[in-house]
Amino acid sequence: CRWRRSCGAGGQVWYGATWIHAPAAVTLDAEFHSHPMTELRWTLGGEPIPLKSSAYQPGERGLVRIATQRLSLRAGWNEIRFRGYCYGYPPFRVGLVLKSAEENLWPIRLSATPPGE
């Protein structure tokens, strides 16, 4: 599952959210994508995901920085949010990639709006 967004110009604060539905509790590897001149904070279900700026390493062609972390999703809807500040050149980019075996990823659903349970 991949979600990536180009948000806008530098010198701005951006917020975003997505909702992930897991039919059963599951632990996945997650790649958090950032921009070289951006500070990001992530939360899962309102709890901070502990990622420091130093955790991000250069990715493809140096345009993306990537940090890897294990995420434990509970059964049902899981809200993931980011807050980012781009202090340098645009465009500000942010993304999230979930990685696991196919049998764990195929049942997962995404929603860009708050789902009704």
N, C-alpha and C positions, 0 to 999 in steps of 0.2 A: 504494500500500500504506500503510495507516495502522494504527498501534498506539498506544493511549493508555491510561493507567492512573491511577486515583485511588488513592493508596497509604494515606493515613491522616492522623493528627494531626500537629501541629507539635512541634518539639523532639525529633524522632526521625531516625535514619539509616535509609535504605531502600536496598536493592540490587535489581537486576533484570537479566534477560538474555533475549535472544531470538536465535534462529538463523535466518539467511536463506540459502536455497539459490539460487545463480545457476548456470544451466547453462553459461554462458561468462563470462569476465571482463567486467565492465561498470562504467561510471562513471555515477553517478546524483546528482541534487540531493537533499539531505536537509534536512528541517526538524526541528530538535530543539525540542521543546515543554517548557516549564518553568512554574513557578508564580512569582508575583512575589517571594515570600520564601523562595526555595529556591536552594541551590548544588548544581550537578550536575557530575559528571565522567563522561565517556563513553569507552569503548574499543572498537576494532574489531580483532578477532583478537589481543587482548592489548596492542595499541599505543594510546596515548592519542590521542583526537581533540582537536585544539587549539581549544577553545572557551573564551573568557573570559566572565565574567559580563556584561561590557559588550557582547558580541556579541548578547545577547538583547534583542529589541525588543518593545514591547507588541503583542499580537495581538487576537483577538476580545474585545470588551467589556472589555479589560484583565485578564481572568482568566487568560490564557495569555501567556507570553513566548516568542518564537520566534527561533531563530538558524538561519541557513542555511549549509550547508557541502557541498562535493562529497565523495562517498564512492566509493572504488574497491573494488568487490567482486571477489574472485577467483572462479574457477570452483569450484563445490562449496559446502560449508557455511561460512558466515561468522558468527562469534559477535559480537554487540554487547551490551555491558554498560553499566549506569549505576550510579553511587553518588550518592545525593542526601541532603542534610540540609535539612530544613525548619525554619527558625529563627523562623517567624512563625505566622500564623493558618492553620488547616487549611481544606480538605483539600489535601494535598501532591499535585500532579499532575505527571506526566511522560509524554512521548510522542515518537514518531518517525514522520515521514511521508516516504516515498520518492517522488520525482517524476521522471518521464522520459516518453519516448514509449511508447505502448501496447505496441509490440513488445518493448520492454525489460522492462516490468513484468509482462506476462501470464505469462511462464515462471517468474517468481520464486515460491518457496514459503517459507512461514514455519513455524517450529516453536517451541512454548513449552518444549519439553524437549530435552535434548541428543540429536541424532539419531545413529543408528548408520549409518556409511557402508558 
